[in-house]
Amino acid sequence: MNSGQTFIIFRRKLFQLIMLLAFSQSVVALGLSNPALEGSDGVTHHLHDFIGRGRWSTVVVWGAKCPACLEEMPEVQMLYDRRNKTGIDVLGLAIDYPSFDFPDIQEVQLYEEDNFITFPSLLIDYQVFSDLGLGRLKGTPTTIVLNPEGQVADVHVGIVSMSVIENYINKQRKK
């Protein structure tokens, strides 16, 4: 092997190392912080009351005035209803749409009542989302899948079928 080939191999290995370090600092595989947040039930909860308890979790950021969220909510509720069978916990993070400020709790409660939403939801704004370690909120709905240790396994912006979430988690369980 000549010095030119050695240099090319070195550059490739250096690039791979840089990419590995950059990826390891991304959202995936990071745990979320544990802030105290008001729930739509009017009670203060900690995020970790709902996630990272040895079960997979799906966290959905939604807004009461978000058309795509309205479309996705029946599937999220169905996943919550099947949590004992699937072993997947569900938590909502309610946010005002489209401002991404804190939502009005009465508006959230009315939305939940009108749409038969029974999964727990905590009230957040864009800053809380960022402070969780997830970066800038890009839109609603946003679905965050967390492994049993509470680390982020995947993030998806936009409507996602809950069967896709179940299939993803089932594949991860087999690894």
N, C-alpha and C positions, 0 to 999 in steps of 0.2 A: 504494500500500500504506500503510495507516495504522499507527500505533504499536502498536495491539493485535495486528494481524496479524504485524508484525515481531517482537513479543515471543513470540508462539506459535511462530513459525519458529525463533527463537533457542532456546527451551526444547526443541523437538524435536531440534535439532542438538546441544545440550548433552547431552541424554539419549542420543543415538546415540554421542557421544564417550565418555561415561561407560561405556556398555555395551561399546564397543569396547575400552576400557582394561581393564575388568573381565574380559572374555573373553580378552584377550591374556595375562592373568596366570593363567589357568586351566591345568589340566593339558595341554590340547591345545596342540600346537606347542612344548612345552618339551622340552628334552633331559633325559635321566636322568643322575644322578651316576654315578661309576665306582668303586664300592667294591670292595675285595678280599673275596671271599666263598668259603667252603668249598663245594666241589662235592660232589655225591653220590658222586663217584669218590674222595673223600678228599683232593683236591688243591685248593689255593687258586687261584682264577681272578679276573680282573677282569670286571665286567659287560660292558665294551666289547670283550672278547675275542669276544663272541658277537653283538653288535648294532652298528648304525651303521657297517657296513663296505661301504656302497654297495649294500646289498640291503634289501628290506623284511624286517621281523622280527615274529614273534608271540611274545609272552612270556606264559606262563600261570602264574598263582599257583595252586598246588594243594596239597592235603593228603592224606596217605595214608589218613586215616580219614574223608575227606569223601565222602559218597555221590554227590553231583553230580559230583565230580571223577572218581570211578571210571567214571561214565557217559560223561564227556567224553573220557577218556584215549585210547580207540581212535582217535577222530578226530584228536586232537592228534598221535598217533604216525603216523597216515596222512599228515598234512600234513608232518611231519618226513621221512618216507620219500620224499616227492615233492619235497623241497626243491630238488634239482637241476633238475627240470622246471619248477617254479613260480617259482623264484628267491626263495622265502620261507624265511628261517631260523626255527628254533623253539628257544626256551629255556624251561625250566621254572624256577620259583622255588618250591621246596618249603617248606612251613610246617606247623607242628603245627596240627591241626584238632581241637577247636574253640578252643583257647587262643590261637592265633596267636603262640605262642612259637616259638623255634627247634625244629625237629623233631629226633628221634633219627635219626642218620645210618643206623644199622642198620635201622630201621623203613622209611626211605625206600628203601634199597637192596633190602630184601626186597620191598617194593611194586613197585619197578621190575622186579625179576627175575620175580615172579609174574605181572606184567601185560605183560611183554615191552616195557618202556619203554626205548628206546635214545637218546632225545634228551637233551641235557645238562640237568642241573638244579643250581641253586645253592641253598644253604640260607639262609633268611631268617626274620626274625620281623617283627611288626607295626611295630617301630621302624625297621628297615631299609627296609621298604616306604615308610614316611613319609619317611625320609631320602633316598630316591630322587627325591623331589619329587612323589610321587603322592598325597599327603594320607593320610587315614585309610583303612585297608583295610576295606572294607564287607562282604566275604564271599569265599567260594571256591566255584567257581573264578572268578578274575578274569583276563580276557584283555586284554592291552595290545598294540596294533598300533603299530609304530614305522616311520617312513619310512626311506629309505636313509641319511639323515643322522643317524639315531638319535633323532629327535624324535618325541614321542608324537603319533600321528594320531588314535587312538581308544582308549577304555577301555570294557569291557563287564563287568559283574558278573553272574555266573550262566552257565549252559550256553549256549554258542554253537556253531553248526555251523561246521566249518572251511570248508565251501563258502561260507558267508556271508562269512568272512574273505577267502577267495580272491576272491570277487566284489567286495568292498569295495576290496581292493588293486588289482585290475584296473581298476576305475573310476578310482581315484586316479592310476594310471599313464597313463591316457588324457588327463588334464587338462594 
